[in-house]
Amino acid sequence: WDHGRRDRFGFSLAPPLVPVVGGLQQGARPPGSRRVPRLGDEVEWIAWNCRSFSAKKGAELATVCAEVSPGFVALSEVHRLCTAAMVPLQANYDGFWAVRSGRQGGGVGLLVNRKRYLTQQLPRPESLAPFLEIVAVQLHPRNEETSSFTVVAVYIPPTSVEQPVPAAAVAAGVSDIVGWCSPAILVGDWNARHLSWDPLTPSSVASGAPARGDKLFPAITTEDYRVEAPDEPTYAPPRNATPDEPAIDGGSVLDFAVVHGSYAHSQVTVVP
């Protein structure tokens, strides 16, 4: 949608295959599919790196949500709270935000369909490193036959000389998140590449994304969790690449979900 990126994608998760610890059950389905008649079987969701959640983008997202009626929308790089952006969405969605203070960029948001869910935002653990930008919300389906589940919207900025983000620290922090709110769905922009979810990952690249992916992979592919990612790039670099955003193989998969093993496998759709 923005800045040469294609960071909107959806997932289709079938009902849980086995009972979940604590009775939590979850599922999801991609944008563009028909509305689900029964809650608890599947639920649409959308994830989008919006690179500033403006009034214009809020209106565009509201149009998509009116067609798809997703259960939730995970936003990354919202930059700041924009009241105007929520105006066309606030009739049906509750917004939860975690934005930076004192510096520009980053930030995450989670919009939850209030017709489907009651919500409870979880406090961020004080031990998490500041570069792990998250907002976590427990969703309680209004359908009493379906149990609650946790969704975590994630944004991890790329590393740079000015603001280094050590790959090992990212992996350790994500392990902490998984242990803190498991079982859950973690979805967003990880700025990490690995052959398991991005077949075109080079052995080295200026952004440090493969190094991060190598460290992150064992933290998010455990006995309890796996990665669900699309088969095509979620990031298409700008035509005029810069040192901050090099033209990497024409595209890469930086946006994906980390899903608890109690879900069946999903279908993932990238929408240009």
Disulfide bonds with the S-S distance in Angstrom:
none
